[in-house]
Amino acid sequence: MTQQSFVLRRKNFWDDFEKMIRGGKKFLKPAAASFPVMYRELTQDLNTARANGFDPSIIDRLNTLALEGNQLLYGNRSFSFGGIAGFLLREFPGTVRSLWRSFGAAALIFYGAGFFMFFICVRFPETAYEIMGATQIQNLEDMYNPENFHYLTPRNVSSDADMFGYYIYNNISIGFQSFAGGVIAGFGSLLVLFLNAVVLGVSAGHIYNTGYGSTFFPFIIAHGAFELTAIILCAQGGLLLGYRFFFTRGLSRSASLREAAKTALPLVSGAAVMLFIAACIEAFWSSRHELPVALRYGAGIFTWTAVILYFLFAGQNKTVRKKTAAKAAKK
C-alpha cells in the first residue's frame, strides 16, 4: 500500500469524521449511533499509517482526531436529567429485551428453584430446619408473627429511615454479589442466584406452614416486583461475563470479558435503580400492616404489571410496535 493511494482512499472519511466531532451537536447527534464504528475505523487508519511509516503530518492528524474522538466516546459526561431519562426509558429496557434469552434463563433458575423449595417445605416441613437452622427460622417467625414486638421490622431497626438504610444495604449487597460472581467464570452468579432462590422458597414455605402467610405475602408482593427482578438482572450480567469467559469470539479472554462488561453495565445500572425503588417501597409501604390487605395486594398487582409492561414496551419505537402488533394479529 502506497501513501498516496491510502490518503486518496481515506481522506474523505477523515474529513467527515473531523467535521462531525468539531461541528457540535448539529453534526454529532445524527451520527451518534454510527460514531463508535467510525472511531474504530479511524484508529485502524492510524495504526496503518504508523505501521507503514507514512508522513508524520498524516500520523499527527489521525492521532489528533483519535484523541478527540476518544474524549467524546469515553470522556466524562456532565450530569443530565435527559440522559438519565433516556437510559431508563429506552436503553435499559431495550437492553433487557435484546438479551431476553439470558434473562429468561436466569429467571427460570431463580423462580424454578424458589417454587420447588416452597412446595418441598410445604410437603416436608422439617426441610426448613435442615436448610436454614433453628435460630434463623425463629427470627423469621418473629418477624411475621403479628403478636411479636419486631413484627415486619428487622431487629435493631426503629424507624422508617433506618429500615430504608437497612434494605438499601441488604439489596445492594445481594445485587453486587450476584453480578460480581460472574468473574468466577459465571459460577459465582449462578450459585448466588440459586441460594437466594432456595432461601426465599424455604422461607415462604415455612411461613405458610406456620399460618403467617397472611402477613408474609402482603408484605413482599409490592416491593418484590422490583427487588426480585433486579436480583435476576444482576445475576444475568454475571452470567454474561461467565459466558464470554468460555466463548471469546476470537478475542483474548480479558478483552472478551471487557466486552461482556460493557454489555452487562446497563443491566446492572438499571438493576441498581430498581433495588433503590424496592427499598423505598419496602421501608415506607410494605410494613404498613394497618392498611387493608386488599389494598396491599392491589398495590402488588400494580407493581408487577408495571414492571412487566415496562420491559415489554418501554423504549420501543413506533415501527417496532407496529411490527409486533402485526405479528400478533397474524397469530
C-alpha positions in Angstrom: 0.0 0.0 0.0 1.4 3.4 -1.0 0.9 6.6 1.0 -0.8 8.3 -2.0 -3.4 5.5 -2.5 -4.0 5.3 1.2 -4.7 9.1 1.5 -6.8 9.2 -1.6 -8.9 6.3 -0.4 -9.4 7.5 3.2 -9.2 11.3 3.1 -13.0 11.9 2.6 -13.7 9.7 5.7 -11.2 11.7 7.8 -12.8 15.0 6.7 -16.2 13.7 7.6 -15.0 12.5 11.0 -13.3 15.8 11.7 -16.4 17.7 10.7 -18.6 15.5 12.9 -16.5 15.8 16.1 -15.8 19.5 15.7 -19.2 20.6 14.4 -21.0 20.3 17.7 -24.3 18.6 18.4 -25.7 19.6 15.0 -23.3 17.1 13.3 -22.7 14.7 16.1 -26.2 13.8 17.2 -27.5 12.4 13.8 -24.4 10.2 13.6 -24.3 9.1 17.3 -25.3 5.5 16.5 -22.5 5.0 14.0 -19.9 7.0 15.9 -18.3 4.1 17.7 -17.8 2.2 14.4 -16.3 5.3 12.7 -14.0 5.8 15.7 -12.7 2.2 15.3 -12.1 2.8 11.6 -10.1 5.9 12.4 -7.9 4.1 14.9 -7.3 1.4 12.3 -6.2 4.1 9.8 -3.8 5.5 12.5 -2.3 2.1 13.1 -1.9 1.5 9.4 -0.1 4.9 8.9 2.2 4.2 11.8 3.0 0.6 10.6 3.9 1.8 7.1 5.9 4.8 8.3 3.8 7.4 6.4 4.4 11.1 6.5 4.4 12.4 10.2 1.8 15.1 9.2 -0.7 12.4 8.3 0.0 10.5 11.6 -0.3 13.6 13.6 -3.6 14.5 12.1 -5.0 11.0 12.6 -3.6 10.9 16.2 -5.3 14.2 17.0 -8.6 13.1 15.6 -8.3 9.8 17.5 -7.7 11.6 20.8 -10.7 14.0 20.2 -12.9 11.0 19.3 -11.8 9.1 22.4 -12.7 12.0 24.6 -16.2 12.2 23.1 -16.7 8.4 23.3 -15.2 7.7 26.7 -14.8 11.1 28.4 -16.7 12.2 31.5 -20.2 13.3 30.8 -21.9 16.0 32.7 -25.0 15.2 34.8 -28.1 15.3 32.7 -31.7 14.6 33.6 -32.3 14.0 29.9 -29.5 11.4 29.8 -30.9 9.6 32.9 -34.4 9.7 31.4 -33.1 8.3 28.1 -31.3 5.5 29.9 -34.4 4.5 32.0 -37.0 4.9 29.2 -35.0 3.5 26.3 -31.6 2.0 26.8 -32.2 -0.1 29.9 -35.5 -1.8 28.8 -34.1 -2.1 25.3 -31.0 -3.9 26.5 -33.1 -6.3 28.6 -35.3 -7.1 25.6 -32.2 -7.7 23.3 -30.8 -10.1 25.9 -34.1 -11.9 26.6 -32.7 -15.4 26.3 -30.1 -14.9 29.1 -32.7 -13.1 31.2 -35.2 -15.9 30.7 -32.5 -18.5 31.7 -31.7 -16.6 34.9 -35.4 -16.1 35.7 -36.1 -19.8 35.1 -33.3 -20.8 37.5 -34.4 -18.4 40.2 -38.2 -18.9 40.1 -37.8 -22.6 39.4 -35.6 -23.2 42.4 -37.8 -20.9 44.6 -41.1 -22.6 43.8 -39.6 -26.1 44.0 -38.3 -25.4 47.5 -41.6 -23.8 48.5 -43.5 -26.9 47.7 -40.9 -29.2 49.2 -41.1 -27.3 52.5 -44.9 -27.3 52.5 -44.9 -31.0 51.9 -42.0 -31.8 54.3 -41.9 -29.1 57.0 -38.7 -30.4 58.6 -36.7 -29.5 55.5 -36.8 -25.8 56.5 -34.8 -26.6 59.7 -32.3 -28.7 57.8 -31.5 -25.9 55.4 -31.8 -22.7 57.5 -31.3 -23.8 61.1 -33.4 -23.3 64.2 -32.1 -19.8 65.0 -32.8 -18.3 61.6 -36.2 -20.0 61.5 -37.0 -18.4 64.9 -36.0 -15.0 63.7 -38.2 -15.5 60.6 -41.2 -16.4 62.6 -40.7 -13.5 65.0 -40.7 -11.0 62.0 -44.0 -12.3 60.6 -45.8 -13.1 63.9 -48.4 -10.3 64.4 -48.0 -10.6 68.2 -44.3 -10.1 68.2 -42.6 -6.8 69.0 -40.5 -7.0 65.8 -43.5 -7.6 63.6 -42.5 -6.8 60.0 -39.4 -4.9 61.3 -35.8 -6.1 61.3 -34.1 -6.3 64.7 -32.2 -3.2 65.8 -34.3 -1.0 63.4 -36.5 1.6 65.0 -37.7 3.9 62.2 -38.7 4.0 58.6 -35.5 5.8 57.7 -33.4 3.1 59.5 -35.4 0.5 57.6 -34.7 2.2 54.3 -31.0 2.2 55.0 -31.1 -1.4 56.1 -32.9 -2.5 53.0 -30.7 -0.5 50.7 -27.6 -2.1 52.2 -29.1 -5.6 52.0 -30.5 -5.2 48.5 -27.3 -3.7 47.0 -25.2 -6.4 48.7 -27.2 -9.2 47.1 -27.2 -7.5 43.7 -23.4 -6.9 43.9 -22.7 -10.5 44.9 -25.0 -11.7 42.1 -23.1 -9.7 39.5 -19.5 -10.0 40.8 -19.8 -13.7 41.0 -19.7 -13.7 37.2 -15.9 -13.1 37.4 -15.6 -16.7 38.6 -16.5 -17.9 35.1 -20.2 -17.3 35.9 -20.4 -20.0 38.6 -20.5 -17.4 41.4 -23.5 -15.6 39.9 -25.3 -19.0 39.4 -24.6 -20.0 43.0 -25.8 -16.7 44.5 -28.9 -16.7 42.4 -29.7 -20.3 43.3 -29.0 -19.8 47.0 -31.2 -16.7 47.2 -34.0 -18.6 45.4 -33.7 -21.5 47.9 -33.8 -19.2 50.9 -36.8 -17.4 49.6 -38.6 -20.6 48.7 -37.8 -22.2 52.1 -38.9 -19.1 54.0 -42.1 -18.8 52.1 -42.9 -22.5 52.6 -42.2 -22.4 56.4 -44.2 -19.2 56.9 -47.1 -20.7 55.0 -46.9 -23.8 57.3 -46.9 -21.7 60.5 -50.0 -19.8 59.4 -48.3 -16.4 59.0 -48.9 -16.3 55.2 -51.5 -13.6 55.7 -48.7 -11.3 56.9 -45.8 -12.5 54.7 -47.3 -12.4 51.3 -48.9 -8.9 51.6 -45.6 -7.7 52.9 -43.4 -8.9 50.0 -45.7 -8.6 47.0 -45.3 -4.9 46.2 -41.5 -4.5 46.5 -40.9 -8.0 45.2 -41.6 -6.9 41.7 -38.6 -4.6 41.7 -36.3 -6.5 44.1 -36.6 -9.9 42.6 -36.3 -8.7 39.0 -33.3 -6.6 39.9 -31.5 -9.6 41.5 -32.2 -11.7 38.4 -30.8 -8.8 36.2 -27.6 -8.6 38.3 -27.2 -12.4 38.0 -27.8 -12.2 34.3 -25.0 -9.7 34.0 -22.7 -12.0 35.9 -23.7 -15.0 33.7 -22.9 -12.9 30.6 -19.4 -12.4 32.0 -19.2 -16.2 32.6 -20.4 -16.9 29.0 -17.8 -14.7 27.4 -15.1 -16.2 29.6 -15.6 -19.5 27.7 -16.8 -18.2 24.3 -14.4 -15.4 23.4 -15.4 -15.0 19.7 -11.7 -14.7 18.7 -10.7 -12.2 21.3 -8.3 -12.7 24.2 -10.0 -13.8 27.4 -9.5 -10.4 29.1 -10.8 -8.5 26.0 -13.8 -10.8 25.8 -14.6 -10.1 29.5 -14.3 -6.3 28.9 -16.7 -6.5 26.0 -19.2 -8.5 28.2 -18.8 -6.0 31.0 -19.9 -3.2 28.6 -23.0 -5.2 27.6 -23.8 -6.0 31.2 -23.3 -2.4 32.5 -26.8 -1.2 31.5 -28.3 -4.3 33.2 -26.5 -3.7 36.5 -27.1 0.1 36.4 -30.8 -0.3 35.8 -31.0 -3.0 38.5 -29.4 -0.6 41.0 -32.2 1.8 40.3 -34.8 -1.0 40.8 -33.2 -2.0 44.1 -33.4 1.6 45.3 -37.1 1.7 44.4 -37.6 -1.7 46.1 -36.0 -0.4 49.3 -38.3 2.7 49.3 -41.4 0.6 48.9 -40.2 -2.0 51.5 -39.4 0.7 54.1 -42.3 3.1 53.6 -45.2 0.9 52.3 -44.8 -2.8 52.7 -44.6 -2.7 56.5 -47.9 -0.7 56.8 -49.8 -3.7 58.2 -52.6 -1.5 59.3 -53.7 -0.9 55.7 -56.3 -3.2 54.2 -54.9 -6.5 52.9 -56.9 -6.0 49.6 -55.2 -2.6 49.1 -51.7 -4.1 49.7 -52.4 -7.0 47.3 -53.7 -4.5 44.8 -50.5 -2.4 45.0 -48.5 -5.6 44.4 -50.5 -6.5 41.3 -50.0 -3.0 40.1 -46.2 -3.0 40.6 -45.8 -6.4 38.9 -47.9 -5.4 36.0 -46.0 -2.1 35.7 -42.6 -3.9 35.7 -43.7 -6.4 33.1 -45.2 -3.8 30.8 -42.1 -1.6 31.2 -39.7 -4.3 30.0 -42.0 -5.3 27.2 -42.8 -1.9 25.7 -40.7 0.9 27.1 -38.4 2.5 24.5 -39.9 0.7 21.5 -40.2 3.0 18.5 -43.4 3.1 16.5 -42.1 0.9 13.8 -41.2 -1.9 16.2 -44.7 -1.6 17.9 -46.4 -1.8 14.5 -44.4 -5.0 13.5 -45.2 -6.6 16.9 -48.9 -5.8 16.5 -48.9 -7.2 13.0 -47.3 -10.4 14.1 -49.8 -10.7 16.9 -52.7 -10.1 14.6 -51.5 -12.9 12.2 -51.3 -15.4 15.1 
